[in-house]
């Protein structure tokens, strides 16, 4: 750089000409000493001018480079902080949701079980003596089943409404899907512009001793940019998928409980008007079918929404997420292995960048941990009828009960003993199904509380992990500000 400096060139020429004159026309000793002293003084002054000129150029570049590097990191911190808060707000669950939802679903299952037990008892007697059936007992049990199904349906409607209200609140805060994608897109655009300006500065000083190191550091910064996109994409798809699964379940649960309540109400009237037994049992088939299909539909809906949300993120950032943890780790290792250039005119922003890069290097593992905990919590948030294991089994039992009742009414219309025998067998299956629902709901609540308390003690709940991450971001931000 000094060789390209015009002041340095004039100094070299002046010194060379002075030495030539001295060789051709040497004065006396005193004059020579005086001339040498004058030249030395002039050289010192010119050298001072060179140093002064360098001090006015290099710090300006260093300041600009430092500012760019700092801004890139600060924009990244801002983007990551947003994605964490987005996950925290958009994925938030009401405090007492588990308890109140358990109470409504348990009430519905318990009332249904009361009807099934009564049905087994009364239909058991009616197989041999149809007139021995106590109609009042059947009516009361069906009234209980109707009331329980209405309560269960209302519980799902309430939770669905709570989700809608929460979504409206998040939209006002900018944590809905559309606003979040818009914010992330804008921040990524800013980061890309800063990265481009930084690359231009580094390329303009290709002769600097730290050039190779800073080029590699630029690659690390670009991988960090992909890391930010990957993290947001992961959180966004997870939140949207869980939201759709929940809303689908609440809607389907409310529907099949409403159908079940209607079926039980018609069946109650059928005690006095037997011709209503056919329509009542058909409705029981529909209710059981919906209960059986609910976990399958919610799972499929969550899968589709995950794909849709992923595509929406890709459209927002104008690219697919291509973060590669192994490649990022390799770049960080290469960056650490390059020795520091002490005579570089470029500032060394590596210490802060490296700390932040190493922090983000664990991002993929951290995200997987969040995903695992979120997936487990989502699984525990499913009541017995929704779980992939119990849902289809319970629903199929209730559907079979309806099929047997329909078959008994239409096939054995004028053979009451055969007809009641079909009702009896259906009631046995219904007892097994509703018993499993009652036990499953209780087991779900106890297992959920136990699991949450265990994670809470270890400070490993998703909310706790995210809050720790946010606190750590504050510390990293202070380090970056020190550049």
DRENLUMVO-980051 format. One record per atom (N, C-alpha, C): x, y, z. Coordinates in steps of 0.1 Angstrom, whole numbers, plus 2048, in hexadecimal, padded with zeros to 3 digits. Atoms other than C-alpha are relative to their C-alpha. Layout:
// residues N
XYZ ...
***
This chain:
// residues 483
8087F4800 800800800 80980D800 7F87F47FF 81C818808 8068037F2 7FB7FE80E 82B8137E5 7F78087F7 80A7F9809 80B8207D6 7FD80E806 8027F37FA 80B83F7ED 80980A7FA 7F87F5807 81685F7DA 80A807809 7F67F97F7 82686E7F9 80C7F7802 7F58097FE 83A84F7FF 80A8007F4 7F880080C 8468507DA 80880C7FF 7F87F4800 8518747DD 80B800809 7F58017F6 86586C7FC 80B7F87FA 7F6808806 8778507E9 8088077F6 7FA7F980B 87E8667CB 80A80B805 7F77F67FA 88B8827E0 80C7FB806 7F48067FA 8A286C7F4 8097FB7F5 7F780580A 8AF85C7D4 80880B7F9 7FA7F5807 8B687E7C3 80B807809 7F67FB7F7 8C788B7E2 80D7F8801 7F48097FF 8DE86D7E4 8088027F3 7F97FF80D 8E78727BE 80880D800 7F97F37FF 8F08977C4 80C7FF809 7F48017F6 90688E7E2 80B7F87FA 7F5808806 9198757CD 8078077F5 7FA7F980B 92088D7B0 80880D805 7FA7F37FB 9298AD7C4 80080080F 7FF8017F1 9348A57E7 80680D806 7FA7F47FA 9398C57FC 8097FC80B 7F78037F5 9508C8819 7F97F980B 8058087F5 94B8B5839 7F5807807 80A7F87F8 9388D084B 7F38017F8 80C7FE808 9218D782D 7F97F37FE 80780D802 91B8B2828 7F87FC80C 8088037F4 9118AE84C 7F4808801 80C7F77FF 8FA8CC84A 7F57FB7F6 80980580A 8EB8BE82A 7F97F4804 80580D7FB 8E789C839 7F580280B 80A7FD7F5 8D68AB857 7F38067FB 80C7FA806 8BE8BF841 7F87F57FA 80780B807 8B68A082D 7F97F780A 8068087F6 8B088C84C 7F4806806 80B7F97FA 8998A685A 7F48007F6 80B80180A 8868A7839 7FA7F37FF 80580D801 883882838 7F77FD80C 8098027F5 87588185B 7F38077FE 80C7F9802 85C89C852 7F77F97F6 80880780A 851889833 7FB7F3805 80580C7FA 84F869846 7F4802809 80B7FC7F7 83987A85F 7F48037F8 80B7FD809 824886842 7F97F37FB 80580D804 821862835 7F87FA80A 8078067F5 817855857 7F2807802 80C7F87FD 7FE87185B 7F67FD7F5 80980380A 7EF869839 7FA7F2801 80580E7FE 7EC844841 7F680080B 8098007F4 7DB84C862 7F28067FC 80D7FA804 7C086084F 7F97F67F7 806809809 7BA844836 7FB7F2806 80380E7FA 7BC822849 7F580080A 80B8007F7 7A682B866 7F28027FA 80D7FF806 78A83684F 7FB7F37FA 80480D805 78A81583D 7FD7F680B 8038097F4 78D80285E 7F3803806 80D7FC7FA 77081586C 7F47FB7F7 80B805809 75A80D84D 7FF7F1801 80080F7FF 7647E884E 7FA7FC80D 8058047F3 75D7E6873 7F1802801 80F7FD800 73B7F786F 7F87F67F8 80780A808 7317DF853 7FF7F2807 80080D7FA 73C7C0866 7F680080C 8097FF7F5 72A7CC885 7F18007FC 80E800805 70A7D4872 7FB7F37FB 80480D805 7097B2862 7FC7F780C 8038097F4 70B7A1884 7F4805807 80C7FB7F9 6F27B9894 7F37FD7F9 80C804807 6D97B3878 7FD7F1801 80280E7FE 6DE78E87C 7FA7FD80E 8058017F2 6D87918A2 7F1804800 80E7FB800 6B87A589B 7F77F67F9 80880A807 6AC78B882 7FE7F4809 80180C7F8 6B376E89A 7F780380C 8087FC7F5 6A37818B7 7F18007FC 80D800805 6847868A2 7FA7F27FE 80480E802 682761898 7FD7F980D 8038067F3 6847578BD 7F4805806 80C7FA7FA 66A7708C8 7F37FB7F8 80B804808 6547658AB 7FC7F2804 80380D7FB 6567418B7 7F980080D 8057FF7F3 64F74B8DA 7F2805801 80D7FA800 6317608D2 7F67F87F8 809807809 62274D8B5 7FD7F2806 80280E7FB 62672B8C7 7FB80080E 8047FF7F2 61A7378E9 7F27F9802 80D8077FC 5FF7218FA 7FB80680C 8067FA7F4 5E672F913 8047F780C 7FB8067F4 5F0727937 7F77F4804 80980A7FB 5D1713941 7F97F87F5 80680880B 5CA70391F 7FF7F1803 80080F7FE 5D46E0929 7F57FC80A 80A8037F5 5BE6E0949 7F28017FB 80E7FE804 59F6EF93A 7FC7F77F5 80380980C 5A16DA91A 7FE7F2805 80180D7FA 5A66BB92F 7F27FE806 80D8017F9 5876C3943 7F47FE7F7 80B801809 5716C8925 8007F27F9 7FF80D807 57D6A9913 7FD7F4809 80380A7F6 57C694932 7F17FF803 80E7FF7FD 55969F939 7F87F97F4 80680780B 54F694916 8027F1800 7FD80E800 560673918 7F97F880C 8068067F5 55266C93B 7F17FE7FE 80F801803 52E674931 7FD7F57F5 80280B80A 53265D913 8027F3806 7FE80C7F9 53F642929 7F47FC808 80C8027F8 521646940 7F57FA7F7 80A805809 50A640922 8037F17FC 7FC80D805 51E622916 7FE7F580B 8028097F5 51D611938 7F17FD802 80F8027FF 4F861793B 7FB7F77F4 80580880B 4F3609918 8047F2801 7FD80E7FF 5065E991F 7F77FA80A 8098067F6 4F15E493E 7F17FE7FB 80E800804 4CF5EC92E 7FE7F77F4 80180880C 4D65DC90C 8037F1803 7FE80E7FB 4E35BD91E 7F47F9804 80D8067FC 4C25B892E 7F67FF7F5 80A7FF80A 4AF5C190F 8027F57F5 7FD80B80A 4C05A58FA 7F67F4802 80980B7FD 4AA58C90C 7F2805802 80D7FB7FD 48E5A2918 7FF80F7FC 8007F2805 4895C2903 7F8809809 8087F77F8 46F5CF91A 80680380D 7FA7FD7F3 4865CE938 80A80C7FF 7F77F5802 49B5EB92A 7F980C807 8057F47F9 49760A941 80280C7F7 7FF7F5809 490626929 80580D807 7FC7F47F8 495641944 80F800801 7F18017FE 4B963594A 8078037F3 7FA7FE80D 4C0635925 7FF80F7FC 8027F2803 4B2658921 80A809808 7F77F87F7 4C666693E 80F7FE7FB 7F3802805 4E6656931 8038077F3 7FE7F980D 4E166490E 80080F802 7FF7F27FD 4DA68691D 80D804805 7F27FD7FB 4FB68492F 80A8007F4 7F880080C 50C67A90E 7FF80C7F8 8027F4808 4FD6978FC 80680C807 7FA7F47F9 5076B0917 80F7FF800 7F1801800 52B6A2919 8068037F2 7FB7FD80D 52F6A48F3 7FF80F7FD 8017F1802 5236C88F3 80B807807 7F57FA7F8 53C6D190E 80D7FE7F9 7F3803807 5586C08FB 8018087F4 8007F880C 54E6D18DB 80380F803 7FE7F27FC 54C6F38ED 80F803804 7F27FF7FC 56F6ED8FC 8098027F4 7F87FF80C 57E6E98D9 7FD80D7F9 8037F3806 56B7078CC 80780C808 7FA7F67F8 57871C8E9 80F8017FD 7F1800803 59D7128E2 8028057F2 7FE7FB80E 5997188BD 7FE80F800 8027F17FF 58B73B8C5 80C807807 7F57FA7FA 5A87418DC 80C8017F7 7F67FF80A 5C07398C0 7FE80B7F6 8037F580A 5AF7518A9 80380E807 7FD7F37F9 5B176D8C3 80F802802 7F17FF7FF 5D67658C8 8068047F3 7FB7FD80D 5DC7678A3 7FE80F7FD 8027F2803 5CC7898A1 80A809808 7F67F97F8 5E27958BE 80E7FF7FA 7F3802806 6017878AD 8018087F4 8007F880C 5F879988D 80380E803 7FE7F27FC 5F77BA89F 80F802805 7F27FF7FB 61A7B38AE 80A7FD7F4 7F780480B 6287A888C 8057F2800 7FB80D7FF 62B784895 7F77F67F9 807809809 61377687B 8097FB7F5 7F780680A 62176185E 80480B7F5 7FD7F680B 61E77D844 80980B804 7F87F67FB 62D798859 80E7FB803 7F38067FD 649781865 8087FE7F4 7F880280C 653778842 80580D7FA 7FC7F2805 65379D838 80C805807 7F57FB7F8 6697A6855 80D7F97FD 7F4808803 68278A84E 8068047F3 7FC7FD80E 683792829 80880E800 7F97F37FF 68C7B7831 80D7FF806 7F38017F8 6A77AE84A 80B7F97F7 7F7807809 6B7795832 8058097F5 7FC7F780B 6B87AF817 80A80A805 7F77F77FA 6CA7C782E 80E7F9803 7F48087FD 6E37AB838 8087FE7F3 7FA80380D 6E97A3813 80880C7FB 7F97F4805 6F17C780B 80D803808 7F47FE7F8 7097CA828 80B7F67FD 7F680A804 71B7AA81E 8068047F3 7FA7FC80D 71F7B77FB 80A80B801 7F77F47FD 72E7D8807 80D7FB807 7F48057F9 7467C581E 8097F97F6 7F880780A 7517AF801 8088097F7 7F97F6809 7597CD7EC 80C806807 7F47FA7F8 76F7DC808 80B7F6801 7F680A7FF 7817BC80D 8087FE7F3 7FA80280D 7877B77E8 80980C7FB 7F87F4804 7947DB7E4 80D800807 7F38007F9 7B07D27FC 8057F1800 7FC80E802 7BB7B07EE 80E7FE804 7F28027FC 7DF7B77F7 80280080F 7FF8007F1 7D87BA81C 8037F2805 7FC80D7FA 7E879F831 7F47F7806 80B8077FB 7C6796840 7F57FD7F6 80A80180A 7B479481F 7F97F2800 80680D801 7B076E81E 7F87FD80C 8078027F3 7A576D842 7F28077FF 80D7F9800 78A78783C 7F77FB7F5 80880680A 77E77681C 7F97F4806 80580C7F9 779756831 7F580580A 8097FA7F6 76876B84C 7F38047F9 80C7FC808 750778831 7F87F37FD 80780C802 747754829 7F87FB80C 8068047F3 74074D84E 7F3809802 80C7F77FE 72976C84F 7F57FC7F6 80B804809 716760830 7FA7F3805 80680C7FB 71173E840 7F780380C 8097FC7F5 70474F85F 7F38067FB 80D7FB807 6EB761848 7F77F47FD 80880C803 6DF73E83C 7FB7FA80D 8048057F3 6DF734861 7F3807805 80B7F87FC 6C7750869 7F37FC7F8 80B804808 6B074684C 7FB7F2804 80380D7FC 6B1722856 7F87FF80E 8067FF7F3 6A872A87A 7F28057FF 80D7FA801 68B740871 7F67F67F9 808809808 67E727857 7FC7F4809 80480B7F7 67F70B871 7F580480A 80A7FB7F6 66C71F88B 7F38037F9 80D7FB807 65372D872 7F87F37FC 80880C804 64A70B863 7FB7F880C 8058077F5 6486FB885 7F4807807 80B7F97FA 631716893 7F47FF7F7 80C801809 61A716874 7FA7F2800 80580E801 6186F0873 7F87FD80D 8078027F4 60F6EE898 7F3807801 80C7F87FF 5F6709895 7F57FA7F7 80A807808 5E46F8878 7FB7F3806 80480C7F9 5E46D788A 7F780280B 8097FD7F5 5D56E68A9 7F28047FB 80D7FB805 5BA6F9896 7F87F67F9 80780B807 5B16DB881 7FA7F780B 8058097F6 5AE6C58A0 7F4806807 80C7FA7F9 5986DE8B3 7F48007F7 80B800808 5826E2895 7F97F27FE 80680D802 57E6BD88F 7FB7FA80D 8058057F3 57A6B58B4 7F3807803 80C7FA7FE 55F6CF8B6 7F57FA7F7 80A80680A 54E6C0897 7FB7F3804 80580D7FD 54E69C8A1 7F97FF80E 8088007F3 5426A48C5 7F38067FE 80E7FA803 5266BA8B6 7F87F57F9 80880A806 51C69D8A0 7FC7F580A 80380A7F5 51F6858BE 7F4805809 80A7FA7F7 50969D8D3 7F27FE7F8 80C801807 4EF69D8B7 7FB7F27FF 80380F800 4F06778B4 7FA7FC80D 8058047F3 4EB6738D9 7F3806803 80E7FA7FE 4CE68B8D9 7F67F97F9 80A807808 4BD6798BD 7FD7F2806 80180E7FA 4C46578CE 7F780180C 8097FE7F5 4B36658ED 7F28007FC 80E800805 49466C8DA 7FC7F27FA 80380D806 49764A8C9 7FC7F680A 8048097F5 4916398EB 7F07FF7FF 80F800801 46C6438E6 7FC7FF7F1 80380180E 46D6458C0 80B7F87F9 7F6809806 4816268B3 8048037F2 7FC7FD80E 48163388F 80C8097FF 7F57F6800 49B64D899 80E7F8803 7F48087FD 4B46318A2 80A8007F4 7F880180C 4C062F87E 80880D7FE 7F97F3801 4C965487A 80A80280B 7F77FE7F4 4D865589D 80D7F87FE 7F4809801 4F0638896 8088047F4 7F87FB80B 4FA646874 80880C804 7F97F57FB 504666885 80C7FB80A 7F58067F8 51865189E 80C7FB7F8 7F6804809 52A642881 80980C7FB 7F97F4804 533665874 80980580B 7F87FB7F5 53F670896 80C7F8803 7F58097FE 55465289B 80B8017F5 7F77FF80C 563655878 80980D801 7F87F47FE 56D67987F 80A7FF80B 7F78027F5 57C6708A0 80C7F77FC 7F6809805 59065488F 80A8087F6 7F87F980B 59C66B872 80780C805 7FB7F47FC 5A4689887 810801801 7F17FF7FF 5C9681890 8077FF7F2 7FA80180D 5CF67786C 7FF80D7F8 8027F3807 5C069785E 80980B805 7F87F67FA 5D26AD877 80F7FE7FC 7F2803804 5F469C86F 8028047F2 7FF7FD80E 5EE69F84A 8008107FE 8017F1801 5E46C484E 80D807805 7F47FB7FC 6036CB862 80B7FF7F7 7F680380A 6196BB848 7FF8097F4 8037F780B 6096CF82C 80480E803 7FD7F37FC 60C6EF83F 80F803802 7F17FF7FF 6316E9846 8068037F3 7FB7FE80E 6376E7821 7FC80E7FB 8057F3804 62270681A 80880B807 7F87F57F9 63471A835 80E8007FB 7F2801805 65670E828 8018087F3 8007F980D 64D71B805 7FE80F802 8027F27FE 64173C813 80D807805 7F37FB7FC 662741824 80A8027F5 7F77FF80B 675739805 7FD80B7F6 8047F5809 6617527F1 80480D807 7FD7F47F9 66776C80C 80F8047FF 7F17FD800 68D76880C 8067FE7F2 7FC80180F 68E7617E6 80B7F57FE 7F680B802 6A27417EB 7FC7F580A 80280B7F7 6A171F7FB 80A80080C 7F78007F5 6B171A81D 80B7F67FD 7F5809804 6D470C817 80B7FF80B 7F78007F5 6E470D839 8057F2802 7FA80D7FE 6FD6F183E 80980080C 7F88007F3 7096EC862 80E7FB7FF 7F2805801 7276D7858 8098097F9 7F87F7807 7336F083F 80380D808 7FE7F57F8 72E70C857 80B7FD80B 7F68047F7 7426F9871 80E8007FA 7F3801807 75E6F3858 80680E7FE 7FB7F3802 760718850 80580780C 7FC7FB7F3 762721874 80E7FB804 7F38067FD 77F709879 80B8067F8 7F67FA809 79171785B 80380E805 7FE7F27FC 78C73A868 80980180D 7F88007F4 79B73188A 80E7FC7FD 7F3805803 7B9720879 80980B7F9 7F87F6807 7C373F865 80780A80A 7FA7F87F6 7DD753879 7FC80F7FE 8047F2801 7D6778881 80B8087FA 7F67F7807 7E879286B 80180D808 7FE7F47F7 7F67AB884 80280D7F8 7FD7F3807 8017C4869 7F58037F6 80B7FD809 7DF7C4858 7FA80E802 8067F37FF 7CF7E5850 7F17FF803 80E8037FD 7AD7D4854 7FE7FC80E 8028047F2 79E7D0876 7FD7F2801 80380E7FE 79B7AE885 7F47FE808 80D8027F9 7777A888C 7FD7F2803 80280E7FE 77C783890 7FC7FC80E 8048057F3 77A77F8B6 7F1801802 80E7FF7FE 75678C8B7 7F87F87F6 80780880A 74C77C897 8017F1803 7FE80E7FE 75B75B8A1 7F77FB80C 8098047F5 74875B8C2 7F27FF7FC 80E801805 7287628B0 7FE7F57F7 80080B80A 730749895 7FF7F3808 80080C7F8 73772E8AF 7F27FE807 80D8007FA 7177378C0 7F57FB7F6 80A80480A 7037338A0 8037F27FA 7FD80D805 716713897 7F87F5807 8098097F9 7017028B1 7F28027FD 80E7FD803 6E27108A2 7F87F47FB 80880C806 6D86F088F 7FC7F780B 8038097F4 6DB6DB8AF 7F5806809 8097FA7F7 6C86F58C3 7F28007FA 80D800806 6AC6F78A9 7FA7F2801 80580E7FF 6A96D18A9 7FB7FD80E 8058027F2 6A66D28CF 7F3807801 80D7F97FF 68A6EC8CC 7F67F87F9 80A808808 6796D78B1 7FC7F4808 80480C7F9 67B6B88C6 7F780380C 8087FC7F4 66D6C98E5 7F28047FB 80D7FB805 6526DA8D0 7F87F47FB 80780C805 6496B98BF 7FB7F880C 8058087F5 6476A78E1 7F5807807 80B7F97FA 6326C38F0 7F48007F8 80C800808 61B6C38D3 7FA7F2801 80680E7FE 61769D8D7 7F97FF80D 8068017F3 60F6A18FC 7F4809800 80C7F7801 5F66BD8F3 7F47F97FA 80C807807 5E06A38E1 7F97F880B 8088087F7 5C46958F5 7FF7F27FA 7FF80E804 5BD6708F3 7FA7FD7F2 80680280D 5A66728D5 8088057F4 7F87FB80B 5C06858C1 80D7F97FE 7F3807802 5DF6708C7 8007F67F5 7FF80980C 5EB65C8AA 7FD7F1805 80180E7FB 5EA63C8C0 7F17FD804 80D8037FA 5C863F8D2 7F48057F7 80B7F9808 5B46568BA 7F97F67F7 806809809 5AE63D89E 7F97F5806 80680B7F9 5A76218B6 7F3803807 80C7FB7F9 58E6348CB 7F58037F6 80A7FD80A 57D6428AC 7FA7F47F9 80580B807 57B62189B 7F67F8809 8098067F7 56A6128BA 7F2806800 80D7F9800 55062D8BB 7F97FF7F2 80680180D 54B62B895 7F97F27FF 80580E801 546605898 7F37FF808 80C8007F8 52C60B8B3 7F58057F8 80A7FB809 51962089B 7FC7F77F5 80380A80B 51C60687F 7F77F5806 80880B7FA 50E5EB896 7F2805803 80E7FB7FD 4F16018A1 7F88027F3 8077FE80D 4E960A87D 7FC7F27FA 80380E806 4EB5E5872 7F57FA808 80B8067F7 4D55DB890 7F38067FC 80D7FA802 4BA5F4888 7FB7FC7F2 80580280D 4B85EF862 7FF7F27FC 80080E804 4BF5CA860 7F67F8809 8098077F7 4AB5BF87E 7F5809806 80A7F67FC 4905D987E 7F47F9808 80B8077FA 4755BF888 8057F5809 7FA80B7F7 48C5A989E 80780780B 7FB7F87F5 4905BD8BE 80C7FA808 7F58067F8 4A75A48D0 80D8017F8 7F47FF809 4BF5A38B2 80580F800 7FC7F2801 4BE5C98AF 80780580D 7FA7FB7F3 4C55CF8D4 80D7F9803 7F38077FE 4E15B58D3 80B8087F9 7F67F7807 4F25CB8B9 80380C808 7FE7F47F7 4ED5E98D0 80A7FC80C 7F88057F4 4FC5D58ED 80F7FE7FC 7F2802805 51B5CB8D9 80780E7FD 7FB7F3802 51F5EF8CE 80480880C 7FD7F97F4 51D5FC8F1 80C7FA807 7F48067FB 5385E48FC 80D8077FA 7F57FA807 54F5F28E1 80180F804 8007F27FC 5456168EB 80580180E 7FA8007F2 54D60E90F 80F800800 7F1801801 570604906 80680D7FA 7FB7F3806 5756238F0 7FF80C809 8017F57F7 56863C908 8087FF80D 7F78027F5 57B62C925 80E8037FC 7F27FD804 59B62F911 80180F7FF 8007F1801 59265490B 80280680D 7FF7FB7F2 58D65A930 80E7FE806 7F28037FB 5AD64993A 80B8077F8 7F67F9808 5C065891D 80180E803 8007F27FD 5B667B925 80780380D 7F97FF7F3 5C1677949 80F7FD7FF 7F2804802 5E166693F 80880B7F9 7FA7F5808 5E8682926 80380C809 7FE7F57F7 5E469D940 80B7FE80A 7F68037F6 5F968C95A 80E7FF7FA 7F3801807 615683941 80580E7FB 7FC7F2805 6146A7933 80680880C 7FB7F87F5 6186B7955 80D7FA805 7F38067FB 63369E960 80B8047F6 7F67FD809 6466A4940 80480F800 7FD7F27FF 6436CA942 80880480C 7F97FD7F4 64E6CB966 80F7FB7FF 7F3805802 66C6B595D 8098097F8 7F87F7809 6776CC941 80280E807 8007F37F9 66F6EB956 80C80080A 7F58017F6 6876DF972 80E8017F9 7F4800807 6A26DA958 80280C7F7 8007F4809 69A6FB947 8017FD7F2 7FF80580E 6946E9926 7F38017F9 80C7FD807 6716F491E 8038097F4 7FD7F880C 6707038FB 80080F803 8007F27FC 66672590A 80C804808 7F47FD7F8 683723923 80C8017F7 7F4800809 69C71A908 80080C7F7 8007F4808 6917368F2 80380D808 7FD7F57F8 69374F90E 80F801804 7F28017FE 6B6743916 8078057F4 7F97FC80C 6BF7488F2 7FF80F7FE 8027F1802 6B176C8F2 80A80780A 7F77FA7F7 6C6774911 80E7FF7FB 7F2801806 6E5766900 8028097F5 7FF7F680B 6DE77B8E2 80380E805 7FD7F37FA 6DF79A8F8 80F800803 7F28017FD 70278F904 8088017F3 7F980080D 70D7898E0 80080E7FA 8017F2806 7007AB8D5 80A80A807 7F77F77F9 7157BC8F0 80F7FD7FA 7F3804806 7347A98E2 8028077F2 7FF7FB80D 72C7B48BF 801810800 7FF7F27FF 7277D88CA 80E805803 7F27FC7FC 74B7D88D7 8098007F4 7F780080C 7597D38B4 80480F7FC 
***
